[in-house]
Amino acid sequence: MGTFIGFWFIGALIAGMAFRVRAGLGMWSSYRMLGDGGLGVEWTLITVGKTFVWPVVLAYWLLNDRPEPRIVFNEKAARRRQEAERLAGAPPQAPGGEDPADTGVAVLGSGRRLRTMLDLPGCLALLEQLADPPRPGIPPVLPATWQWRDDAPAPEASVSFTAGGTVIVAAFWPEPDRTVFGLYPVDDGPDRLIIPLIGHWKQIDTSLGSIGTLDAGTYGLLPPRPVPGLVPDILTAAGLPVEPAGLADVGERMQRMVLGRAGQFLAVRDATLAARFAEEHRTSDPDVILRALAVWDPGVVPHLQDLYFRARAILLETTPDGRPAIVALIAGTLSQP
């Protein structure tokens, strides 16, 4: 009997370490179920249960062609599971029938899939609470424009925000009594799927649970679209009349600010290219400029999401004489930011 218990104990110890490694956690990394970087109650309970009955789990695993774990926590483990599904004949993660003109789309890596009893407005309100505080005048959670690249149902809503210094994109699938959502960190680090925000969310909303991952290549982020009514809103907020001359003035200033920001991204690698881009798009609309920039480097797309709101915030900043910047700009007492 003692021999059997000893054999079972050694097997359970090895199984526990194997579960951690295969989920992408590493053999000796610290463990936390809740809080910052928490692994979640679901994964913990399932893993403990499997560890106790490890001989049964081992037999099942061998008889079913050694399947990859459903819940994983880093990019390497997610890619391993994705490759296993591909070899097993599963549908490809990004449908080949897409328009090949995919340039300008930031195709994101894998994401965490979660479920909560909150409805969509409740989820968005909580994200606004948990996101990093932005620059004054910029919403903490921004609407996203996306391209769904999978055969599974597309999300009904999507937003982007920054948490812990990392840009994260959230996609939502609302259901009658709950909301399923995914979090796609833009960071490429090896532990990118260990997202501290999940632990912070869990401290407020105990119904939150991890239900797996979303494969790399399923979500494509596009440059932000112009915000409807933004230009007249700037005039109104500055106390200026909404008239054709003012609309044209603010519109031109917004265009120059967007073009200037695009030039900053381009100049990092090639100053000549930045100058040529500026000349070619001297009179282009802001959305045309951003699409062209995204074609040059889709990797900048996640960092453009707040651009229109950032321009609004700059134009409405209070100058030393107490006026909004746009008022001073129109009056000629302040140079273009």
Buried (B, 14 or more C-beta within 10 A) or exposed (E): EEEEEEEEEEBBEEBBBBBBBBBBBBEEBEEEEBEBBBBBBBBBEBBEEBBEEBEEBBEEBEEEEEEBBBBBBBBEBBBBBBEBBEEEEEEBBBEEEEEEEEEBBBBBBBBBBBBBEBBBEEBBEBBEEBBBEBEEBBEBBBBBBBBBBBEEEBBEBBBBBBBBEBBBBBBBBBEEEBBBBBBBBBBEEEBBBBBBBBBBBBEEBEEBBBBBBBBBBBBBBBBBEBBEEBBBBBBEBBEBEEEEEBBEBBBEBBBBBBBBBBBEBBBEEEEEEBEEBBEEBEEBBBBBBBBBBBEBBBEBBBBBBBBBBBBBBBBBBEBEEEBBBBBBBBEEEBEEB
